[in-house]
Amino acid sequence: MSLFSVLSIGSSGMAAQRARAELLAENLANAETTRTPEGGPYRRKDVVFASTEIDSPFASAFSRELEAAGGVAVGDVITDMRDPELRYLPGHPDADAEGYVAFPRVNPAEDMVDLMGATRGYEANVASISAAKDMIERSLDLLK
Amino acid sequence: MLDRVAGQLERYMDLLSARQKLVASNIANADTPGYRTRDLDFQGEFEAAAGLTPEVVPVAGLPVKNDGNNVSLDREARLLSENAMRFQVASSLMRTQIHTLQTAITGGGQSE
């Protein structure tokens, strides 16, 4: 039954959007972080989504034919390699010889807007799951 | 299945599920760079002989965003609820068909 794979597609979308939201939250949390294990200030991260084939446990060979269009997954996490923002803070412990501190190039407004996008994307996937669930329930009602 | 009407209904519901899957897939890929909206020619497929695998076609005429993606969440949300409602109608009709058959089997007596 191809309706069950709608659930898999929806959940793949939810997982991908959640991963995106996690990275955005990480960016916001680290907007002022000047020390990282790799050294230097924190660098902004973002996801690139890639469409994938859905591996539904119930999928038959026939329904797999239909699944050319599949789910989504995080294809890549990209790190923003732009030069850090230099702020003149001579008293800061991480200041260089001239008194400049390298801060992450994170624009909270940009991340907040992306976070809203991720939330909306998540909601849209939830809607597709509940629509499919409703259709499955309707089909089951035929047996009553 | 039961008769021609029920067979048509079954085909209709199959097509609706196939379409719902494409809609879900489009929604899931709303932020995938380069992804193009996919759909099936619903009317054409329904008129075609039953039992064939519906052909998935790209949707033309949607504005393409900077990342090459052309998924319109508004269009997909509309299709999502439209499909679910059509399915609801079809399943209610199918239920009536099954009930008619049940009545025939039980000779109009108590079916419970």
Boltz contact constraints between the chains, C-beta under 6 A:
constraints:
  - contact:
      token1: [A, 2]
      token2: [B, 17]
      max_distance: 6.0
  - contact:
      token1: [A, 2]
      token2: [B, 18]
      max_distance: 6.0
  - contact:
      token1: [A, 2]
      token2: [B, 21]
      max_distance: 6.0
  - contact:
      token1: [A, 3]
      token2: [B, 17]
      max_distance: 6.0
  - contact:
      token1: [A, 5]
      token2: [B, 21]
      max_distance: 6.0
  - contact:
      token1: [A, 6]
      token2: [B, 20]
      max_distance: 6.0
  - contact:
      token1: [A, 6]
      token2: [B, 21]
      max_distance: 6.0
  - contact:
      token1: [A, 6]
      token2: [B, 24]
      max_distance: 6.0
  - contact:
      token1: [A, 9]
      token2: [B, 24]
      max_distance: 6.0
  - contact:
      token1: [A, 9]
      token2: [B, 25]
      max_distance: 6.0
  - contact:
      token1: [A, 9]
      token2: [B, 28]
      max_distance: 6.0
  - contact:
      token1: [A, 10]
      token2: [B, 24]
      max_distance: 6.0
  - contact:
      token1: [A, 12]
      token2: [B, 28]
      max_distance: 6.0
  - contact:
      token1: [A, 13]
      token2: [B, 28]
      max_distance: 6.0
  - contact:
      token1: [A, 49]
      token2: [B, 31]
      max_distance: 6.0
  - contact:
      token1: [A, 49]
      token2: [B, 32]
      max_distance: 6.0
  - contact:
      token1: [A, 51]
      token2: [B, 29]
      max_distance: 6.0
  - contact:
      token1: [A, 51]
      token2: [B, 32]
      max_distance: 6.0
  - contact:
      token1: [A, 51]
      token2: [B, 35]
      max_distance: 6.0
  - contact:
      token1: [A, 65]
      token2: [B, 53]
      max_distance: 6.0
  - contact:
      token1: [A, 66]
      token2: [B, 18]
      max_distance: 6.0
  - contact:
      token1: [A, 68]
      token2: [B, 56]
      max_distance: 6.0
  - contact:
      token1: [A, 69]
      token2: [B, 22]
      max_distance: 6.0
  - contact:
      token1: [A, 69]
      token2: [B, 25]
      max_distance: 6.0
  - contact:
      token1: [A, 69]
      token2: [B, 38]
      max_distance: 6.0
  - contact:
      token1: [A, 71]
      token2: [B, 28]
      max_distance: 6.0
  - contact:
      token1: [A, 72]
      token2: [B, 28]
      max_distance: 6.0
  - contact:
      token1: [A, 72]
      token2: [B, 29]
      max_distance: 6.0
  - contact:
      token1: [A, 72]
      token2: [B, 32]
      max_distance: 6.0
  - contact:
      token1: [A, 121]
      token2: [B, 30]
      max_distance: 6.0
  - contact:
      token1: [A, 121]
      token2: [B, 31]
      max_distance: 6.0
  - contact:
      token1: [A, 124]
      token2: [B, 27]
      max_distance: 6.0
  - contact:
      token1: [A, 124]
      token2: [B, 73]
      max_distance: 6.0
  - contact:
      token1: [A, 125]
      token2: [B, 27]
      max_distance: 6.0
  - contact:
      token1: [A, 125]
      token2: [B, 28]
      max_distance: 6.0
  - contact:
      token1: [A, 128]
      token2: [B, 24]
      max_distance: 6.0
  - contact:
      token1: [A, 128]
      token2: [B, 27]
      max_distance: 6.0
  - contact:
      token1: [A, 128]
      token2: [B, 80]
      max_distance: 6.0
  - contact:
      token1: [A, 131]
      token2: [B, 80]
      max_distance: 6.0
  - contact:
      token1: [A, 131]
      token2: [B, 84]
      max_distance: 6.0
  - contact:
      token1: [A, 134]
      token2: [B, 84]
      max_distance: 6.0
  - contact:
      token1: [A, 135]
      token2: [B, 84]
      max_distance: 6.0
  - contact:
      token1: [A, 135]
      token2: [B, 87]
      max_distance: 6.0
  - contact:
      token1: [A, 138]
      token2: [B, 88]
      max_distance: 6.0
  - contact:
      token1: [A, 138]
      token2: [B, 91]
      max_distance: 6.0
  - contact:
      token1: [A, 142]
      token2: [B, 94]
      max_distance: 6.0
  - contact:
      token1: [A, 142]
      token2: [B, 95]
      max_distance: 6.0
